């Protein structure tokens, strides 16, 4: 028999959210009820409360339940400020020390990437961005990499809803060209930014993998072209992969 604590409304609500979070294409009420082993009427009431709170939404056509943007912001804040943040920051700091250039940890946030953490180089020429900053994913190595590793249906929906704003002459603003770029990125498992967000600033990234196909974040390095060529940045990929594996361990992956 469950204790009063494990059967409290707050814990049951968390169990519902946990189930929905595990499904890329959303859940029906029946699927949630079966997973949490609660009566459908109880699940219906919990879901209604979570919808009012802005934590769950329903897809317009299928009416399947999905995580709402408020919960996404909560998840990002948890990653930025969770108990392992100091360990991840230390890993990034070590990476910056060994490469001499700015490195960051990012995750997808809608059609953007969000910086979960960032350690700047000591060079005077650098781009100052803080944790929590958002950048359109199509103009970054991390964004293209993480988008490329999404399941194709999810990737197609994402591409269909993106505003492909041009930032430099190298920004990919054609949807078909971006799709081809994502296919190539998925094959090599390395994201490349050819001065697509800021003129003269290039970068490469590698994924922090959940399993063989899914990524939860990306580790990236960036530098001005005058200080380091793209080929030289690519030479740091082994170090990036070591850092990504170490950071994955902080997520329990």
NORLINKA-V975385 format. One record per run of one state. SS is the DSSP state (@ for helix, = for strand, . for the rest). FROM is the first residue (numbers start at 1). LEN is the number of residues. If there is no record, write none. Layout:
BEGIN
SS_FROM_LEN ; SS_FROM_LEN
END
This chain:
BEGIN
._1_8 ; @_9_13 ; ._22_5 ; =_27_1 ; ._28_1 ; @_29_8 ; ._37_3 ; @_40_13 ; ._53_3 ; =_56_3 ; ._59_6 ; =_65_3 ; ._68_1 ; @_69_13 ; ._82_3 ; @_85_15 ; ._100_2 ; =_102_8 ; ._110_2 ; =_112_8 ; ._120_14 ; =_134_3 ; @_137_3 ; ._140_1 ; @_141_8 ; ._149_3 ; @_152_9 ; ._161_14 ; @_175_14 ; ._189_2 ; =_191_3 ; ._194_7 ; =_201_9 ; ._210_5 ; =_215_10 ; ._225_5 ; @_230_5 ; ._235_2 ; @_237_14 ; ._251_3
END
